[in-house]
């Protein structure tokens, strides 16, 4: 990966199978231009951020890999999330378009990568979040993520200066307390860490805690009346077609994961296990999951999708990241979905049973 003369001391490259493998830029397919979004816009390159009005006072701010939303109301600015990667550039973006002070901050969820700069708004703002978000921030305090001052359990409406935002919690998905924020008049929806417009979702389905809920949340997005989607990541705004595209990709992973689990027997890898070698069962597990992941990855990437293209031609990073998402969905299928029955006393198992 690098020569010995320019390798920093912290870079570990010699672990072999014990460590994580590095990739090269040449390993990746050329990404579709539709995925670039704000990455190469002159203002983002010059200032470090890009800000644009979506519609009627609703603004989007992007640093290139993290983004968020703010709304001018005439009576103060409402901010949704404060990613530390944006940090004070978010203040600069707001000041670029309005003299109104920030009066309200909404937390989409409790994760520090999305709200870890919220303390910069000071102590006089109202902070609104789901009650689970408050519970988690009280349990794991962080001075940069002030505890919410107002919470709700299912649905709430925030109206400032005649501007209305609808907040809704539909159950655990990416994490507990992750909410939808809808601006109905502007037809803008924020669904953070769910859909990834024009990109494959980051590895392990964006580290989502409940894959069944995360998968369901994509369909819940389509229940809203919106034209523009803010996702929190991936450098670009989305729309309904982007969500539908993401659902097709996830459906492939889910379908092929179940097919792999119902097809590949772990017993195949038991045959090489030496009973005198105490670590052997872990080796069997590693090879079993490698077989599962490779099966799902091959099936997903070789399929001709609904528009006649393969996924690496449609979604940025699909070729190299699909294996990580495949592992996550395989494991969550084992944890969250039926195994088609259970072992019987006589040692037999139902058809398509998996462990």
N, C-alpha and C positions, 0 to 999 in steps of 0.2 A: 504493500500500500504506500509506503514512503521509504525514502532512503535513510540510512542510519545517521547521516549527517544533519538531517533536518527533522528528525523524529523527537517530539517533546517527551520529557520523562514520564508523563502521565499516560502515554499511549501504549497500551498492552496489545501486542499482536502475535504473541507466541504461545497462546494457550491451546491451540489445535481444537480437538473436539470438546475440551473443557470450557471453551469460551464462545462468545458470539462472533459470527463471521462478519467481516467487513464486505461492503460492496463497492464497485467502481461505477462511475458515471456511465461508462459504456455498457454496464449490465442492464440499464434501463432503456425501454423503448422511447422513441421520441414522443413527448407528450403532445396531445392535441392542443392547438392554439386556444381553443375555447376555454381551457382551464387557466390561462394566464391571469386573467382578471386584473388586479391592481399591481401585479408583480413588477411590470416594466413601465408603468406610467411615469412620465417625467416628474410629476409633482411628488410622487411617493419616493422616487429615487433621490430627489433634491432635498425634500424635507424630512423624509423618514416615515411619512404617513400620507394617506390619501383620504380626503373627505368629499362627499358629494351628497346633494339633496336628492332623496328618492322621490318624495312627493309631499307637498304641503307641510313643510316643517319637520319632516322625518329625515334624519341624516344617517349616513353610514360612514364609519371610519375604519380604515384598514391599514395595518402596518405591513401587510404582505402575507402573514400566516395567521394572525389573530385579528378579529374585528369585533365591533360592537355598534350600538345604535344610540343616538340621542334625539330628543324631540324638543323643538322650541314651541312655547305655548303663549307667549306674550305676558305670562305671569311667572316665568321661571323655566329652567331647562330640566327635563326628565332624562336621566341617563340610564341605559340598560347595560350593566356590567362595566368593569374597569380592568381590562387585562394588564398585568404588569409589563408585558411586552410593548404595549402602547404607552403606559405610564402617563407622564406629563404631556406627551404629544396629544393625548385626548383633550387636555385642557386647551392646548394650542388650537386644536381643530374646532372646539366650541367657540373660542374667542375669535376665530377667523370668520365666523358667520353670524355671531350675535353678541350683544352686550348683556344679555340676561344672565343672572346668576343660576347656578345649579341648585335646585331646591329639592329634588327627589332623585333617589338612586334605587333602581330595581336590581336585585340579584337574580339571575337566571337559575343559579344553583350555587353550592358552597365551594366549589373547586377553586383553588388559589390561582390557577392559570387564567381564570376568567374574571375574578373579582379582587385579585391580590393588590390592586392599586387603589382600592376604594377609600382608604384613609386620607388620600390627598384632597378629598372634597370637604374635609373639616367636620366639626361636630354639630353643625347646625342644619344639616340636610336630613330629610326623612328617608329612611332605608326600608324598603318593602321587599319581603321575601316570603317563601313558603315556611310554614312552621317547622318543617323538618330541617330546613336550612339553618334557622335560628338554633335549633336543638344541636345540630352538628357543630356550629361555630361556638356555641357555649361549651360543648364537650371538648373541642380542640381549638382553643383560642389562638388568635393571630392578631397582633396589633394593626396589621395592614388590612384586615378584613373586619371592620366594626360589626358588632352584632346588630341585626335588624331592629328597627324601632317599631315596625308594624308587620304583622304576619297574617296569613289566611290559611285555611285548610283545603279548600277546593277551588272556589272561584272568587275573584275580586275585581273591582273596577276602580281605576285611578283616573280622576278627571281633574285637570289643571287648566285654567284659562279657557275652558270650553273644549279642550283636546282630551279625547277619551282613549284609554288603553284598557284592554281586557286581559286579565291574568288568569291562567287556568292550570291546575294540577290534575293530571289524568293518571297518576300512579307512577311508581318507580320505572325509569327507563335507563337513561345513561347513568343516573344516580338517583337516590332519594331526594325529593324536593325540587327536581328539575322541571321548570314551568314553561308554558307557552305564553308569549306576550304578543297580542294582536292589536294593531291599530286599524280598526274597521273602516274608518273614513278614508284612510290612505291606502288600504288594502296591502298592508305590510305585516308580515308575520316573522317573529323571531322564535326559532326553535333551535336552541344552542346544543351543539354536540350530538345532533341527530343526523340530518341529511348532510351530504358533502357535495355541493354542486360541481359537476364536471370532474371530480376527483374520486378515486377510491377512498373510502374512509381510512383514517390512520390505523396503524396496526392494532390487532385485537379489538376491532370494531370500536375504536376510540376508547379503549379501556372501560367499556360500559359494564355496569354491574349486573344488569338484568337484560339479557339478550332477547328474551321473549318480549319484554316491555319496550326495548329499543327498536325491535323489528315492528312492533305494533305502532309505535310513535310515528313511523313514516306514513302509515295509513291515516293516523289521526291528523297529521298535517293537512292531508287532502280534504278533510272535513271543513276546513276554514275557507273563507272567501278572501283570497289574497292573490296578488300579482307578483310580489317580491318577497323573497325569503332571505333572512339573515341567519347564517348558520354558526357564526362564531369563529370560523376557520376558512381555510382554502382560498383566500385572496379574491373571492368573487361573490357577487350576489347570485341568488338562484331564483327559479320560478317553478311552476307546477311540473313542467316537463322534466326538470332536473330531479325532482322527487320521484316521479314515476320511473325514471331511469335508474335511480338508486335502488328502488324497490325490486326492479328486475334483477339487478346484480345480487342483492341480498337473497332473493328467492332462489337463485342458482346455488349460492353457498349453502343455504338451508336444505334444499332438495338433495344436493350431492353429499352433504354431510350425513344425512340420514341414510342415504343409499350406501355410503362407505361403511357406516357402522353396521348396517344390516348385511353387508357382503363380506367384509374382511374379518376372518376369525383370528383372535389373539392366539389361539392354539397353534397356528402356523409357526409363530415365532417361539413357542415353547419348545419346539423340537430341537432347537440348538442350545437349550439351557443346560448347563452343567450343574447338577444339584450340589456339587461340592463347592461351588463358587457362590458365596453368599450375596454378592451384588448382582447376580445374574438376572433376577426378576426385574430390577430397574432397567437393565439392558433390553429385556423383552418389551417393557413398556415403551421405551424410547423408540424402538424399531416399529412397534405396533402403531404408535401415533405418527411416526414418520410416514408409514404406509398410508394411513388415513389421510393425512394432510396432502400427500402427493396425489392421491386419488382425486380428492376434491379439487385441488389446484389444477390438475390436468384437465379434468372434465369442464371446469368453469372457464379456463382460458382458451380451450379449443372449441368451445361452442360458438356457433354463429348466432349472434344475438338478433333481437327483433328488427333492427335496422340494417341487417346484412353485414355488420362489422363485428369484430371480436372486441372483448373488453379493453384490451390494451390500446385499441384504436379509439375508444370512447372515453375512458376514464384515466386521468393522470395517475400513474403509479400502480395500475392494476396488475401489471406483469410481475412486479417484484413484491408487492405488499399482500397480494391475495393469499399467499401461504400463511401469513400471520393471522389474517381474518378467518381463514379456514380452520386453523387450530382453535381459535376462540369459539367459533360456532360449533365445532365438533364437541369440545369440552362442555359448553353450555347446553348442548343437546342432551348429553349424558346427565347433566344436573337438573335440567328444567323440563324435559320432555319424557314421554313414556318410553320404556325399554321394550315394549311389546310383550310384557309378561315377566315371568320370573322362573328360576330354576325349580324343578320338581324334586321330590324326595328320591325318585329313582335315577336321578342324574340327567334326565332329559330336559329339554328346554323347548319353548314354543318356537314356531317358525319366525325367523328374523329377530330373534332375541339377541341383545348385545349387553355387555357388562358395563 
